[in-house]
Amino acid sequence: MTTVDAGGIALGVESFGDGRRVDAPLVLLVGGPTMLSWPDALCERLAAGGRRVVRYDLRDSGESTTADPQEPAYTLRDLAADAAALADALGGAPAHLAGIGVGGMVAQVAALDRPGSFRALTLVGTRPVAPGPPDDDLPDHDRAAMGRLFARQPPDWTDREAVAEFAAAGAEILGDDPVAARALAGRVWDRTPGTAPPVQMANQTGLVFSRLDCEPRWRERLPGIAVPTLVVHGRRNRFFPVGNGEALAREIPGARLLVLDEAATAIPDAAVGEVAEAMLTLGQTLS
């Protein structure tokens, strides 16, 4: 792992596969919010398919520039610009851009604002509108699950084990694997710069996103996405129910929808092969 200067912003990155070959097709994985939202096994499968794979942390997470996640001095469009700047800095533009969760929102805006930087798009477990109340035709977070999720007392963010337990319990509520979530939370905790509660919370939950300026809306612009697009969504996703992925696939011309029947918000180990194959196949359609 290292950091790369992307337009004056330090972004934490990790490379897989032909990381030093600028002629290998670049797959750029946007964190949601940290790079570890993308499973190691998926990164390795993509790399084995001949891709130069780079996953990275959003601002205020992991090894990327961290300032004040309670009052972020940047916008969603700034994060989108970071993706394009990173693709350029890595020498891999136009890249296959993939975003998961909140990173999927970044990826949508990046593909719209910086079309010359990207040649394919993968959107995993995300939706076509910003944090907050969704459009009337989109399913909102599962009310019962959110009630349980937000009724919990927050952990001592300075206590690694408490944070890992909190993550495991949240995963069980959301339908994800609590054992995998516990392990992931520990890895995220280890990579977080310091133990300040706001920083730890931003890394673990991505709640910094709810404080961002996400205007203007971008959903109405989705028909303007002109690159091959794959939409991946877990049928059991209680945070962004599957209707959100279905809407993305309808509104982006020619998009393919891959619904993972046994998945919720995370990409489970059992689905890594299917997702990797779909992403590699998407890349093969490019001229």
Rosetta silent file (secondary structure, phi, psi, omega in degrees, C-alpha in Angstrom):
SEQUENCE: MTTVDAGGIALGVESFGDGRRVDAPLVLLVGGPTMLSWPDALCERLAAGGRRVVRYDLRDSGESTTADPQEPAYTLRDLAADAAALADALGGAPAHLAGIGVGGMVAQVAALDRPGSFRALTLVGTRPVAPGPPDDDLPDHDRAAMGRLFARQPPDWTDREAVAEFAAAGAEILGDDPVAARALAGRVWDRTPGTAPPVQMANQTGLVFSRLDCEPRWRERLPGIAVPTLVVHGRRNRFFPVGNGEALAREIPGARLLVLDEAATAIPDAAVGEVAEAMLTLGQTLS
SCORE:     score description
SCORE:     0.000 S_00000001
   1 L     0.000  147.104  179.702    0.000    0.000    0.000 S_00000001
   2 E  -153.627 -174.265  173.405    1.144    3.535   -0.708 S_00000001
   3 E  -121.207  149.928  178.837   -0.232    6.994   -1.426 S_00000001
   4 E  -127.096  136.073  175.469   -0.544    8.746   -4.768 S_00000001
   5 E   -77.833  117.609  179.802   -0.880   12.480   -5.335 S_00000001
   6 E  -120.824   94.163 -179.921   -4.107   12.988   -7.291 S_00000001
   7 L    63.804   34.806  179.158   -4.588   16.641   -8.096 S_00000001
   8 L    89.618    0.172  178.201   -3.001   17.748   -4.819 S_00000001
   9 E  -112.204  129.277  176.931   -4.871   15.176   -2.683 S_00000001
  10 E   -81.923  121.417  179.733   -3.030   12.203   -1.204 S_00000001
  11 E  -116.091  129.831  176.402   -5.022    9.023   -1.823 S_00000001
  12 E   -74.641  129.385 -176.741   -4.182    5.695   -0.222 S_00000001
  13 E  -132.858  157.338  170.541   -3.932    2.986   -2.878 S_00000001
  14 E  -139.272  134.253 -177.127   -3.121   -0.704   -3.178 S_00000001
  15 E  -108.050  147.309  176.068   -2.246   -2.410   -6.446 S_00000001
  16 E  -129.511  149.040  175.290   -2.825   -5.983   -7.572 S_00000001
  17 E    75.313 -139.490 -175.079   -1.523   -7.791  -10.619 S_00000001
  18 L   -77.488   61.686 -174.406    0.466   -5.935  -13.243 S_00000001
  19 L   -61.823  -23.656 -177.318    0.737   -2.841  -11.059 S_00000001
  20 L  -100.169   -1.934 -179.240    3.794   -1.551  -12.891 S_00000001
  21 L   -96.432  103.716 -178.928    2.500   -2.178  -16.404 S_00000001
  22 L   -71.659  -12.302  179.342    0.800    0.960  -17.595 S_00000001
  23 L   -87.122  -10.671  176.559   -0.303   -0.887  -20.740 S_00000001
  24 L   -75.872  140.341 -179.952   -2.450   -3.347  -18.773 S_00000001
  25 L   -57.740  130.142 -177.091   -6.128   -2.291  -18.592 S_00000001
  26 E   -90.669  129.530  169.634   -6.688   -0.398  -15.344 S_00000001
  27 E  -111.541  117.223 -176.221   -9.573   -1.248  -13.033 S_00000001
  28 E  -107.117  117.918 -173.956   -9.954    1.493  -10.425 S_00000001
  29 E  -104.692  113.990 -178.656  -11.974    0.499   -7.344 S_00000001
  30 E   -81.007  128.766  179.212  -13.494    3.364   -5.339 S_00000001
  31 L   -65.625  158.550 -179.690  -13.672    2.698   -1.605 S_00000001
  32 L  -135.412   61.927    2.908  -16.940    2.690    0.222 S_00000001
  33 L   -91.259  -21.258 -178.072  -15.432    4.518    2.106 S_00000001
  34 L   -93.596  162.024  179.388  -12.202    2.519    2.535 S_00000001
  35 H   -60.988  -25.055 -176.417  -10.501    0.379   -0.094 S_00000001
  36 H   -71.864   -4.957  170.936  -11.166   -2.705    2.053 S_00000001
  37 H   -62.874  -21.188  177.189  -14.821   -2.571    0.993 S_00000001
  38 L   -95.515  117.149 -176.680  -13.489   -4.424   -2.060 S_00000001
  39 L   -58.788  141.652  176.523  -12.641   -8.040   -1.104 S_00000001
  40 H   -53.583  -44.434 -175.352   -9.049   -9.137   -1.530 S_00000001
  41 H   -62.278  -35.840  178.363  -10.230  -12.220   -3.428 S_00000001
  42 H   -67.827  -44.460  178.310  -12.106  -10.118   -5.990 S_00000001
  43 H   -58.137  -41.903 -178.919   -9.081   -7.881   -6.569 S_00000001
  44 H   -68.264  -36.938  178.837   -6.924  -10.970   -7.058 S_00000001
  45 H   -67.029  -40.823  177.963   -9.396  -12.559   -9.503 S_00000001
  46 H   -64.554  -40.753  178.833   -9.516   -9.391  -11.584 S_00000001
  47 H   -64.547  -38.909  178.234   -5.728   -9.212  -11.591 S_00000001
  48 H   -64.909  -21.168  176.501   -5.524  -12.853  -12.678 S_00000001
  49 L   -84.574   11.833  175.607   -7.717  -11.835  -15.617 S_00000001
  50 L    90.007   15.708 -179.287   -4.948   -9.572  -16.910 S_00000001
  51 L  -100.036  150.420  168.618   -6.064   -6.331  -15.310 S_00000001
  52 E   -91.779  109.412 -171.498   -4.037   -3.769  -13.392 S_00000001
  53 E  -105.128  127.452  177.467   -6.219   -3.429  -10.313 S_00000001
  54 E  -131.703  121.436  173.529   -5.976   -0.470   -7.931 S_00000001
  55 E  -107.012  149.274 -176.334   -8.308    0.032   -4.980 S_00000001
  56 E  -144.909  158.705  178.489   -8.242    3.264   -3.016 S_00000001
  57 L   -87.879  138.135  169.638   -9.542    5.044    0.079 S_00000001
  58 L   -67.452  165.353  175.038  -11.853    8.029   -0.173 S_00000001
  59 L   -56.229  151.190 -179.540  -10.790   11.209    1.606 S_00000001
  60 L    64.204   25.173  173.646  -11.042   11.051    5.402 S_00000001
  61 L  -148.738  152.694  176.701  -10.505    7.293    5.383 S_00000001
  62 L    53.961 -133.281 -177.420   -7.604    4.879    5.438 S_00000001
  63 L   -88.483   -0.404 -178.646   -4.342    6.248    4.114 S_00000001
  64 L   -78.516  168.071 -179.996   -5.956    9.116    2.211 S_00000001
  65 L   -50.436  123.873  178.716   -5.923   12.755    3.247 S_00000001
  66 L  -120.827  124.702 -179.847   -7.733   13.059    6.565 S_00000001
  67 L  -120.546  -89.561 -178.684   -8.755   16.461    7.885 S_00000001
  68 L  -137.251   93.012 -177.987  -12.057   16.847    9.752 S_00000001
  69 L   -65.899  -11.529  176.541  -14.703   14.235    8.892 S_00000001
  70 L   -79.685  -25.046  177.582  -17.200   16.095   11.068 S_00000001
  71 L  -139.467   71.931 -176.545  -17.006   19.118    8.754 S_00000001
  72 L   -62.927  132.073 -178.103  -15.667   17.932    5.390 S_00000001
  73 L   -97.678   42.068  179.068  -14.383   20.797    3.271 S_00000001
  74 L  -151.377  169.771 -176.194  -15.116   19.037   -0.033 S_00000001
  75 E  -120.789  173.587  174.600  -18.116   17.877   -2.039 S_00000001
  76 H   -58.944  -38.286 -179.007  -19.260   14.746   -3.825 S_00000001
  77 H   -69.095  -28.792  173.527  -18.070   16.294   -7.079 S_00000001
  78 H   -65.560  -40.848  178.284  -14.618   16.795   -5.544 S_00000001
  79 H   -64.857  -36.790  176.029  -14.507   13.077   -4.765 S_00000001
  80 H   -64.405  -40.486  177.722  -15.507   12.373   -8.360 S_00000001
  81 H   -64.830  -34.011  176.646  -12.684   14.619   -9.553 S_00000001
  82 H   -58.527  -42.167 -178.516  -10.301   12.651   -7.297 S_00000001
  83 H   -61.512  -44.883  179.327  -11.171    9.457   -9.211 S_00000001
  84 H   -66.073  -41.716  179.219  -10.351   11.035  -12.561 S_00000001
  85 H   -64.314  -36.622  179.464   -7.149   12.600  -11.220 S_00000001
  86 H   -68.609  -42.150  177.326   -6.057    9.256   -9.787 S_00000001
  87 H   -58.719  -41.637  178.168   -6.670    7.454  -13.087 S_00000001
  88 H   -65.880  -43.459 -177.849   -4.524   10.074  -14.805 S_00000001
  89 H   -64.543  -32.063 -179.941   -1.805    9.892  -12.129 S_00000001
  90 L   -81.187   -7.856 -179.237   -1.632    6.110  -12.474 S_00000001
  91 L    72.738   28.067 -175.810   -1.235    6.389  -16.219 S_00000001
  92 L  -121.533    9.687  179.782   -4.282    4.244  -16.840 S_00000001
  93 L   -75.096  142.388   -4.119   -6.947    6.586  -18.182 S_00000001
  94 L   -76.416  139.753 -174.992   -9.426    5.771  -19.536 S_00000001
  95 E  -108.597  161.740  167.575  -10.023    3.249  -16.750 S_00000001
  96 E   -84.482  113.728 -175.524  -12.730    0.807  -15.787 S_00000001
  97 E  -100.807  132.683  179.503  -14.183    2.569  -12.734 S_00000001
  98 E  -133.194  134.386  179.254  -16.022    0.622  -10.041 S_00000001
  99 E  -129.845  143.590  179.919  -17.711    1.952   -6.910 S_00000001
 100 E  -121.522  136.808  179.942  -19.366    0.148   -4.014 S_00000001
 101 L    60.232 -126.591  177.834  -21.955    1.643   -1.631 S_00000001
 102 H   -64.056  -27.708  175.436  -21.260    5.336   -1.226 S_00000001
 103 H   -64.098  -25.224  176.086  -18.324    4.831   -3.589 S_00000001
 104 H   -67.825  -30.960  174.682  -20.890    3.945   -6.220 S_00000001
 105 H   -67.637  -42.944  176.057  -22.300    7.460   -5.954 S_00000001
 106 H   -57.899  -45.088 -176.957  -18.811    8.842   -6.498 S_00000001
 107 H   -64.062  -39.318  178.467  -18.391    6.583   -9.527 S_00000001
 108 H   -61.401  -48.321 -178.133  -21.667    7.707  -11.117 S_00000001
 109 H   -66.768  -37.431  178.318  -20.797   11.382  -10.819 S_00000001
 110 H   -62.724  -43.194  179.913  -17.234   10.758  -12.010 S_00000001
 111 H   -64.629  -31.564  179.550  -18.479    8.970  -15.128 S_00000001
 112 H   -80.631  -42.274 -175.529  -20.826   11.875  -15.849 S_00000001
 113 H   -80.601  -31.581 -174.735  -18.468   14.742  -15.033 S_00000001
 114 L  -128.075   61.100 -173.089  -15.253   13.253  -16.452 S_00000001
 115 H   -61.099  -28.456 -179.130  -16.357   10.938  -19.289 S_00000001
 116 H   -71.705  -12.747 -177.066  -12.973   10.995  -20.989 S_00000001
 117 H   -89.145  -12.073 -171.993  -11.311    9.408  -17.962 S_00000001
 118 E  -133.902  144.040 -178.182  -13.345    6.197  -17.918 S_00000001
 119 E  -118.279   -5.868  175.803  -14.182    3.467  -20.406 S_00000001
 120 E  -159.594  160.032 -173.963  -16.395    1.192  -18.315 S_00000001
 121 E  -141.839  131.472  172.399  -18.408    1.462  -15.108 S_00000001
 122 E  -124.107  129.613 -177.592  -19.368   -1.021  -12.385 S_00000001
 123 E  -122.399  120.293 -174.065  -21.790    0.002   -9.640 S_00000001
 124 E  -118.573  122.386  171.780  -22.212   -2.272   -6.623 S_00000001
 125 L    55.675   45.553 -176.420  -24.885   -1.953   -3.941 S_00000001
 126 L  -130.881 -169.793 -179.823  -25.579    1.723   -4.517 S_00000001
 127 L  -147.750  166.585 -173.116  -28.370    4.050   -5.657 S_00000001
 128 L   -90.681   13.596  177.946  -28.915    6.959   -8.053 S_00000001
 129 L  -135.371  162.415 -175.186  -29.546    9.658   -5.424 S_00000001
 130 L   -73.311  168.947  173.565  -27.557   11.171   -2.576 S_00000001
 131 L   -54.785  148.260 -175.586  -27.790   10.259    1.130 S_00000001
 132 L   115.795 -170.537 -179.721  -31.074   11.316    2.692 S_00000001
 133 L   -60.410  134.048 -179.552  -34.688   10.642    1.669 S_00000001
 134 L   -82.681  173.814  172.612  -34.822    8.926   -1.740 S_00000001
 135 L   -62.921  157.284 -175.091  -37.081    9.758   -4.662 S_00000001
 136 L   -60.074  -28.847 -176.920  -40.650    8.510   -4.308 S_00000001
 137 L   -88.674   -0.090 -179.537  -40.138    5.708   -6.816 S_00000001
 138 L  -105.007  138.906  177.103  -37.050    4.318   -5.053 S_00000001
 139 L   -70.822  134.455  178.881  -37.227    1.955   -2.069 S_00000001
 140 L   -84.038  174.977  174.891  -35.833    3.494    1.114 S_00000001
 141 L   -52.375  144.579  175.949  -33.767    1.722    3.751 S_00000001
 142 L   -59.982  120.216 -171.135  -35.607   -1.152    5.386 S_00000001
 143 H   -62.937  -43.701 -178.135  -37.369    0.561    8.287 S_00000001
 144 H   -64.987  -43.997  179.669  -37.164   -2.304   10.759 S_00000001
 145 H   -64.028  -42.549 -179.859  -33.490   -2.923   10.089 S_00000001
 146 H   -65.631  -35.728  177.346  -32.649    0.780   10.382 S_00000001
 147 H   -60.195  -45.054  177.976  -34.535    0.982   13.651 S_00000001
 148 H   -68.240  -39.405 -175.891  -32.424   -1.798   15.110 S_00000001
 149 H   -63.471  -46.059 -173.438  -29.219   -0.483   13.544 S_00000001
 150 H   -91.987   -3.028  174.721  -29.489    3.046   14.904 S_00000001
 151 H   -81.701  -12.262 -177.146  -30.977    2.103   18.273 S_00000001
 152 L   -73.977  147.637  172.267  -27.640    0.621   19.327 S_00000001
 153 L   -72.820  134.381  178.480  -25.267    2.455   21.610 S_00000001
 154 L   -65.197  153.641 -179.311  -22.118    3.434   19.712 S_00000001
 155 L   -78.745  173.760  166.308  -18.954    1.643   20.756 S_00000001
 156 L   -75.384  104.216 -173.652  -15.861    3.100   22.343 S_00000001
 157 L   -65.660  -11.116  176.794  -14.240    4.040   19.059 S_00000001
 158 L   -89.316   -2.423 -175.838  -10.797    3.859   20.684 S_00000001
 159 L  -109.325  108.017 -175.308  -11.322    0.161   21.525 S_00000001
 160 H   -55.962  -45.998 -177.236  -10.535   -2.130   18.593 S_00000001
 161 H   -66.914  -38.106  178.638  -12.468   -5.102   19.967 S_00000001
 162 H   -65.311  -39.638  178.955  -15.520   -3.007   20.784 S_00000001
 163 H   -66.046  -42.380  179.439  -15.546   -1.569   17.269 S_00000001
 164 H   -63.336  -40.189  178.160  -15.202   -5.024   15.727 S_00000001
 165 H   -65.708  -39.966  177.680  -18.105   -6.323   17.836 S_00000001
 166 H   -60.893  -43.000  179.783  -20.222   -3.313   16.849 S_00000001
 167 H   -66.174  -40.432  179.980  -19.522   -4.010   13.174 S_00000001
 168 H   -63.606  -42.726  179.236  -20.382   -7.695   13.522 S_00000001
 169 H   -65.322  -39.715  177.728  -23.707   -6.900   15.184 S_00000001
 170 H   -64.939  -39.352  178.941  -24.529   -4.362   12.482 S_00000001
 171 H   -62.582  -39.888  179.270  -23.716   -6.855    9.745 S_00000001
 172 H   -62.568  -39.974  177.921  -26.107   -9.378   11.246 S_00000001
 173 H   -63.799  -39.321 -175.747  -28.888   -6.766   11.197 S_00000001
 174 H   -83.716   -8.490  179.526  -28.156   -5.918    7.561 S_00000001
 175 L    94.117    9.346  177.713  -27.951   -9.529    6.432 S_00000001
 176 L   -92.449  173.359 -178.921  -24.183   -9.669    5.938 S_00000001
 177 L   -77.606  113.322 -177.542  -21.730  -12.184    7.407 S_00000001
 178 H   -66.252  -31.196  178.791  -20.914  -11.044   10.982 S_00000001
 179 H   -66.165  -46.442  177.692  -17.683  -13.052   11.109 S_00000001
 180 H   -63.864  -38.549 -179.419  -16.388  -11.412    7.936 S_00000001
 181 H   -66.136  -38.187  177.827  -17.566   -8.001    9.155 S_00000001
 182 H   -62.081  -46.462 -179.579  -15.712   -8.411   12.446 S_00000001
 183 H   -63.806  -41.740  179.960  -12.479   -9.242   10.660 S_00000001
 184 H   -64.072  -42.381 -179.757  -12.918   -6.384    8.201 S_00000001
 185 H   -61.548  -37.743  177.270  -13.600   -3.872   10.982 S_00000001
 186 H   -64.359  -40.708  178.003  -10.380   -4.894   12.675 S_00000001
 187 H   -66.336  -42.076  177.704   -8.404   -4.348    9.492 S_00000001
 188 H   -62.453  -44.165  179.685  -10.052   -0.971    8.937 S_00000001
 189 H   -57.595  -42.955 -178.171   -9.330    0.018   12.554 S_00000001
 190 H   -64.690  -28.389 -177.740   -5.670   -0.899   12.106 S_00000001
 191 H   -93.219   -6.533 -176.991   -5.397    1.328    9.034 S_00000001
 192 L   -75.795  133.842 -177.385   -7.205    4.313   10.508 S_00000001
 193 L   -74.727   89.454  178.608   -4.871    7.258   11.255 S_00000001
 194 L    96.091  173.299 -176.631   -5.226    7.549   15.031 S_00000001
 195 L  -110.350   13.047  178.463   -7.963    6.647   17.472 S_00000001
 196 L   -57.432  126.151 -175.343   -9.916    9.929   17.490 S_00000001
 197 H   -51.859  -43.675 -179.512  -13.583    8.840   17.609 S_00000001
 198 H   -61.843  -34.870 -179.369  -14.767   11.018   14.657 S_00000001
 199 H   -73.628  -44.371  177.236  -12.035    9.598   12.427 S_00000001
 200 H   -60.429  -43.414 -179.103  -12.642    6.010   13.490 S_00000001
 201 H   -63.604  -39.762  178.376  -16.391    6.445   12.990 S_00000001
 202 H   -62.177  -41.095 -179.811  -15.851    7.914    9.499 S_00000001
 203 H   -68.947  -38.749 -174.833  -13.699    4.932    8.517 S_00000001
 204 H   -81.612  -35.299 -170.870  -16.057    2.325    9.915 S_00000001
 205 H  -114.340  -19.832 -177.346  -19.442    3.742    8.937 S_00000001
 206 L    71.344   15.482 -177.106  -18.924    6.251    6.123 S_00000001
 207 H   -66.789  -14.073  174.307  -21.240    8.693    7.904 S_00000001
 208 H   -55.956  -28.397 -178.780  -19.007   11.538    6.725 S_00000001
 209 H   -61.634  -33.853 -178.548  -20.932   11.107    3.456 S_00000001
 210 H   -69.255  -13.284  179.943  -24.136   12.375    5.057 S_00000001
 211 H   -98.650   -0.930 -177.647  -22.358   15.671    5.731 S_00000001
 212 L   -80.731  152.325  167.121  -21.233   16.245    2.153 S_00000001
 213 E   -79.475  111.289 -177.836  -22.692   18.706   -0.307 S_00000001
 214 L  -107.984   16.318  177.385  -24.045   16.289   -2.936 S_00000001
 215 L   -87.083  154.010   -1.488  -25.726   18.854   -5.160 S_00000001
 216 L   -80.799  167.489  175.318  -26.635   19.093   -7.931 S_00000001
 217 L   -57.353  151.407  177.697  -28.681   15.935   -8.475 S_00000001
 218 L  -122.130   -9.209 -174.915  -27.282   13.526  -11.021 S_00000001
 219 H   -56.620  -42.472 -177.918  -30.040   10.946  -11.511 S_00000001
 220 H   -64.841  -16.037 -179.698  -31.583   12.842  -14.434 S_00000001
 221 H   -91.705   -7.426 -174.630  -28.188   12.741  -16.174 S_00000001
 222 H   -56.049  -35.813  177.158  -27.800    8.941  -16.032 S_00000001
 223 H   -61.165  -11.869  178.598  -29.043    8.440  -19.616 S_00000001
 224 H   -85.581   -5.392  176.894  -25.936   10.368  -20.650 S_00000001
 225 L   -71.775  121.284 -171.296  -23.566    7.633  -19.461 S_00000001
 226 L  -114.412   15.227  179.138  -22.162    6.241  -22.685 S_00000001
 227 L  -109.117  155.010  176.259  -19.755    3.541  -21.441 S_00000001
 228 L   -54.991  133.645 -172.862  -20.507   -0.158  -20.848 S_00000001
 229 E  -131.969  136.228  174.874  -22.010   -0.443  -17.373 S_00000001
 230 E  -117.143  128.516  175.700  -22.517   -3.310  -14.943 S_00000001
 231 E  -111.959  121.431 -179.532  -24.874   -2.907  -11.968 S_00000001
 232 E  -114.718  131.027 -177.934  -24.398   -5.459   -9.168 S_00000001
 233 E  -147.031  139.701  175.693  -26.868   -5.621   -6.283 S_00000001
 234 E   -80.854  130.573  179.769  -27.612   -7.991   -3.431 S_00000001
 235 L   -64.947  -24.222 -177.378  -31.213   -9.169   -3.354 S_00000001
 236 L   -97.702   13.164 -177.931  -31.071   -9.140    0.462 S_00000001
 237 L   -67.649  115.228 -179.501  -29.687   -5.594    0.699 S_00000001
 238 L   -94.855  -14.890 -179.665  -31.672   -3.860    3.455 S_00000001
 239 L   -83.080  -53.821  171.151  -29.702   -0.619    3.338 S_00000001
 240 L  -118.120   89.166 -177.717  -30.195    0.096   -0.370 S_00000001
 241 L   -52.878  157.484 -168.302  -32.945   -2.375   -1.404 S_00000001
 242 L   -59.112  -22.961  177.191  -32.577   -4.005   -4.801 S_00000001
 243 H   -58.300  -24.729  177.284  -35.038   -1.610   -6.461 S_00000001
 244 H   -69.473  -42.558  176.637  -32.265    0.980   -6.393 S_00000001
 245 H   -66.538  -37.597  177.814  -30.005   -1.209   -8.500 S_00000001
 246 H   -62.875  -37.995  178.435  -32.885   -1.977  -10.837 S_00000001
 247 H   -65.770  -42.619  177.678  -33.453    1.753  -11.336 S_00000001
 248 H   -58.791  -45.724 -177.610  -29.790    2.319  -12.175 S_00000001
 249 H   -66.271  -32.539  177.639  -29.847   -0.485  -14.723 S_00000001
 250 H   -70.308  -38.289 -168.282  -33.016    0.907  -16.353 S_00000001
 251 H   -92.609  -15.036  174.960  -31.760    4.460  -16.600 S_00000001
 252 L   -96.782  119.149 -174.101  -28.199    3.858  -17.806 S_00000001
 253 L   -55.693  127.207  174.810  -28.352    2.896  -21.498 S_00000001
 254 L    73.577    6.718 -176.754  -27.439   -0.729  -22.128 S_00000001
 255 L   -65.367  145.075  174.630  -26.520   -1.455  -18.511 S_00000001
 256 E  -100.026  135.033  177.504  -26.436   -5.072  -17.361 S_00000001
 257 E  -105.148  123.969  175.080  -28.002   -5.922  -13.996 S_00000001
 258 E  -115.472  109.289  179.018  -26.465   -8.736  -11.941 S_00000001
 259 E   -98.117  125.611  179.012  -28.530   -9.564   -8.852 S_00000001
 260 E   -95.449  107.958 -170.696  -26.777  -11.685   -6.226 S_00000001
 261 L   -61.326  -33.212 -174.776  -29.533  -13.715   -4.590 S_00000001
 262 L  -102.821   12.507 -176.545  -27.638  -14.487   -1.372 S_00000001
 263 L  -105.535  154.806  174.773  -25.920  -11.117   -0.919 S_00000001
 264 L  -114.950 -109.964 -177.957  -26.827   -8.063    1.154 S_00000001
 265 L   -89.905  -31.083 -178.462  -24.575   -4.970    1.261 S_00000001
 266 L   -93.927  162.711  172.844  -21.178   -6.668    0.986 S_00000001
 267 L   -87.944  109.052 -178.098  -19.821   -8.915   -1.772 S_00000001
 268 L   -73.824  158.576 -179.396  -19.715  -12.348   -0.102 S_00000001
 269 H   -54.343  -38.497 -176.073  -16.917  -14.810   -0.795 S_00000001
 270 H   -65.767  -19.515 -177.298  -19.334  -17.105   -2.607 S_00000001
 271 H  -101.832   -2.776 -175.207  -20.126  -14.387   -5.167 S_00000001
 272 H   -58.188  -45.761 -178.425  -16.573  -13.211   -5.891 S_00000001
 273 H   -61.471  -42.726 -178.993  -16.138  -15.434   -8.930 S_00000001
 274 H   -65.721  -41.929 -179.949  -19.446  -14.374  -10.487 S_00000001
 275 H   -68.254  -43.523  179.597  -18.757  -10.672   -9.941 S_00000001
 276 H   -60.765  -43.768 -179.701  -15.186  -10.930  -11.236 S_00000001
 277 H   -62.568  -41.025  179.514  -16.326  -12.755  -14.375 S_00000001
 278 H   -65.632  -39.043  178.922  -19.001  -10.139  -15.048 S_00000001
 279 H   -68.847  -40.707  179.292  -16.487   -7.313  -14.633 S_00000001
 280 H   -67.672  -38.281  177.773  -13.925   -9.014  -16.859 S_00000001
 281 H   -64.785  -39.460  176.764  -16.564   -9.727  -19.500 S_00000001
 282 H   -58.277  -44.226  179.860  -17.608   -6.076  -19.401 S_00000001
 283 H   -63.475  -32.757 -178.572  -14.001   -5.118  -20.087 S_00000001
 284 H   -70.973  -17.407  179.420  -13.827   -7.510  -23.044 S_00000001
 285 L   -78.737   -7.904 -175.897  -16.674   -5.665  -24.764 S_00000001
 286 L   -82.303  144.041  179.386  -14.487   -2.583  -25.082 S_00000001
 287 L   -82.086    0.000    0.000  -12.803   -1.811  -28.367 S_00000001
